[in-house]
Amino acid sequence: MAFYNSMSQFLFPLIWCSILICLSSGFPTSESSVSPSKAEQDFEMFQQWMAEHGRFYPNSEESNTRFQIFQRNLKYITETNAKRSKSTYGYRLGLNKFADMSPEEFTQTYLRPLEVPANIAPASSSSSYVQQQDSCAPPATMDWRKQGVVTPVKDQRRCGSCWAFGATGALESVHAITTGKLVSLSEQELVDCDPLSRGCAGGWPHNAFEWVVQNGGISKEEDYPYVARQGRCKANMHDGDKVVKISGYSKIPQSDDALLCATSKQPVPVAFNATDLQFYKSGIYGGENCPEGSTGVTHVALIVGYDSKDGTDYWIAKNSWGENWGMNGYFFIKRNTNLPHGVCALNAWAYVPNV
Ligand SMILES: *[C@@H]1O[C@H](CO)[C@@H](O)[C@H](O)[C@H]1NC(C)=O
């Protein structure tokens, strides 16, 4: 294979380095001195992973850097899974498509600390904003996917546009629930046109809803396709734009019960801290490392249902990192926790569009 040769160019210096470390320090006594066989094993996994994900690097310097990051991530994933094996949540990490990105790089590329106070003002002062009523009788379990009102998982790619995907997801579903027609909607229109959000640099679903109200609707995905970068606003250029219209949007009161009630009526976009989801593979994420009591959030996903397993209640959430992340693009996150803002603050900033 073509990349095998270029890979071996840097594997040998690496082994050679390890040997030198061993020679200069006597026998390896600590975990930190990597033995050649461990490096070889890791390298084999790296090659398999590269083949599986069709990943190629422009030069051996880049390959070398990526391999080192991969090794650190592999160590973290293995250690974290070992620690969690006794946990009832069954939350597992894996070598997914982000395995060659450092957590810092991942955070910078995919996550945005959403600036809370400044962005909340337009919502509550707008006439489109109405307070959600919270009386309902939610069924014991719910999965909107089974009703055929959720579009396939999308991929935001290298653009901090999670907020636009959360917004279109909510609009697609509420439209399908009320009309029986499932139409994929344009994130790109929101990225280009919503003046209250910042395109690929982050934003809020409720600001996107405000734009859809003001604009009188939102375009179909196929009429305004996703390009993963911000450009000039090209809204309302064709007949049939504004395919889905809404009258306004509501803030969901900050509690598990209110979110449950809202989710039993329609899928709900939530903002939360997703720092720990880089290597998520399966199971119920419990927000193990999220700062307790914080309302700081970095990402948006769409809650499309809820269920329980072995006494642990969880939300079913649709992400926008492609179908080859998590469980076919979805993840489970714990609910009914008594945390003031929910797991990783996901109860704090939930808004729904009203038709
Ligand atoms: C998100 O959680 C991580 C720990 O997983 C923490 O280091 C970070 O500060 C949190 N971010 C925000 C914006 O609260």
Ligand as a Chemical Component Dictionary entry (heavy atoms), coordinates in Angstrom:
data_LIG
# 
_chem_comp.id                   LIG 
_chem_comp.type                 NON-POLYMER 
_chem_comp.pdbx_formal_charge   0 
_chem_comp.three_letter_code    LIG 
# 
loop_
_chem_comp_atom.comp_id 
_chem_comp_atom.atom_id 
_chem_comp_atom.alt_atom_id 
_chem_comp_atom.type_symbol 
_chem_comp_atom.charge 
_chem_comp_atom.model_Cartn_x 
_chem_comp_atom.model_Cartn_y 
_chem_comp_atom.model_Cartn_z 
_chem_comp_atom.pdbx_ordinal 
LIG C1 C1 C 0 -17.184 22.208 29.647 1  
LIG O1 O1 O 0 -16.745 21.102 30.388 2  
LIG C2 C2 C 0 -15.334 20.951 30.461 3  
LIG C3 C3 C 0 -15.036 19.646 31.170 4  
LIG O2 O2 O 0 -15.552 18.550 30.424 5  
LIG C4 C4 C 0 -14.748 22.166 31.164 6  
LIG O3 O3 O 0 -13.361 22.058 31.202 7  
LIG C5 C5 C 0 -15.159 23.425 30.418 8  
LIG O4 O4 O 0 -14.733 24.569 31.145 9  
LIG C6 C6 C 0 -16.663 23.514 30.242 10 
LIG N1 N1 N 0 -16.988 24.623 29.348 11 
LIG C7 C7 C 0 -17.873 25.585 29.670 12 
LIG C8 C8 C 0 -18.097 26.637 28.623 13 
LIG O5 O5 O 0 -18.485 25.596 30.713 14 
# 
loop_
_chem_comp_bond.comp_id 
_chem_comp_bond.atom_id_1 
_chem_comp_bond.atom_id_2 
_chem_comp_bond.value_order 
_chem_comp_bond.pdbx_ordinal 
LIG C1 O1 SING 1  
LIG C1 C6 SING 2  
LIG O1 C2 SING 3  
LIG C2 C3 SING 4  
LIG C2 C4 SING 5  
LIG C3 O2 SING 6  
LIG C4 O3 SING 7  
LIG C4 C5 SING 8  
LIG C5 O4 SING 9  
LIG C5 C6 SING 10 
LIG C6 N1 SING 11 
LIG N1 C7 SING 12 
LIG C7 C8 SING 13 
LIG C7 O5 DOUB 14 
# 
